[in-house]
């Protein structure tokens, strides 16, 4: 599909990433040094808005139109199949991971499926607005189109995916109990490495969805869907999500994701939905 040139220029990309990291890490630093306080909550959720705040500051620094950028984020006209993908693919992946986990001998609980379905709308809306979906206004709203304007879709997505994963580093401490979370043994770093691989790999589906639709809105919904589905539609009891079983589930989920992205790359001949003349 024919789209306007990115609002962001090549020279603005380093500035954008530096600001996104600095702003988010400053917020999360507040959560790390003040655990259990009101400031920790502000820091935790505020950090998720770093990519958006960085986008606005970068626009101002490079004298670009915030209105043009903001208007480009909310394209909703797309074929129905892309809406179905954004809303249903994360749920399908979570249910498939649960089924494989159970088939391999893990403990699962499918009895409360209807209760989980009732929780889905609120969970989805919350994480879409403040728990992940809000990041997309920066990552796919400005960084991806600017990178793809100068690099191949594979290269642009790989760079963005690695930086996106690295951006999450302070969350290890925020969710792991403070600075002690960084004092990990080699074995304890393995799940972190797998998580980084998972985040990086996710980026390829976002690129494909954006390239096929030009819609950052759908990327927002996809991100919210992933985060919500990983809480609501993982049919594994909470008391089983620790130690070896937790790591096994992480491996299954990451393996499914990697396999799906390999299939995507093959199917699109590494173009990830990008067409000449975009």
Secondary structure as the mmCIF struct_conf table of DSSP 4:
data_model
#
loop_
_struct_conf.conf_type_id
_struct_conf.id
_struct_conf.beg_label_comp_id
_struct_conf.beg_label_asym_id
_struct_conf.beg_label_seq_id
_struct_conf.end_label_comp_id
_struct_conf.end_label_asym_id
_struct_conf.end_label_seq_id
HELX_LH_PP_P HELX_LH_PP_P1 UNK A 4 UNK A 6
BEND BEND1 UNK A 7 UNK A 8
HELX_RH_3T_P HELX_RH_3T_P1 UNK A 10 UNK A 12
HELX_RH_AL_P HELX_RH_AL_P1 UNK A 13 UNK A 33
TURN_TY1_P TURN_TY1_P1 UNK A 34 UNK A 36
BEND BEND2 UNK A 37 UNK A 37
HELX_RH_AL_P HELX_RH_AL_P2 UNK A 38 UNK A 47
TURN_TY1_P TURN_TY1_P2 UNK A 48 UNK A 49
HELX_RH_AL_P HELX_RH_AL_P3 UNK A 50 UNK A 61
TURN_TY1_P TURN_TY1_P3 UNK A 62 UNK A 63
HELX_RH_AL_P HELX_RH_AL_P4 UNK A 66 UNK A 72
TURN_TY1_P TURN_TY1_P4 UNK A 73 UNK A 74
HELX_RH_AL_P HELX_RH_AL_P5 UNK A 80 UNK A 103
TURN_TY1_P TURN_TY1_P5 UNK A 104 UNK A 105
TURN_TY1_P TURN_TY1_P6 UNK A 111 UNK A 112
HELX_RH_AL_P HELX_RH_AL_P6 UNK A 113 UNK A 130
BEND BEND3 UNK A 131 UNK A 132
HELX_RH_3T_P HELX_RH_3T_P2 UNK A 133 UNK A 135
HELX_RH_AL_P HELX_RH_AL_P7 UNK A 136 UNK A 138
HELX_RH_PI_P HELX_RH_PI_P1 UNK A 139 UNK A 143
HELX_RH_AL_P HELX_RH_AL_P8 UNK A 144 UNK A 148
TURN_TY1_P TURN_TY1_P7 UNK A 149 UNK A 150
BEND BEND4 UNK A 151 UNK A 151
HELX_RH_AL_P HELX_RH_AL_P9 UNK A 153 UNK A 167
TURN_TY1_P TURN_TY1_P8 UNK A 168 UNK A 168
HELX_RH_AL_P HELX_RH_AL_P10 UNK A 169 UNK A 176
TURN_TY1_P TURN_TY1_P9 UNK A 177 UNK A 177
BEND BEND5 UNK A 178 UNK A 178
HELX_RH_3T_P HELX_RH_3T_P3 UNK A 179 UNK A 182
HELX_RH_AL_P HELX_RH_AL_P11 UNK A 186 UNK A 213
HELX_RH_AL_P HELX_RH_AL_P12 UNK A 216 UNK A 232
BEND BEND6 UNK A 233 UNK A 233
BEND BEND7 UNK A 236 UNK A 236
HELX_RH_3T_P HELX_RH_3T_P4 UNK A 238 UNK A 240
BEND BEND8 UNK A 241 UNK A 242
HELX_RH_AL_P HELX_RH_AL_P13 UNK A 243 UNK A 267
TURN_TY1_P TURN_TY1_P10 UNK A 268 UNK A 270
TURN_TY1_P TURN_TY1_P11 UNK A 272 UNK A 273
TURN_TY1_P TURN_TY1_P12 UNK A 276 UNK A 277
#
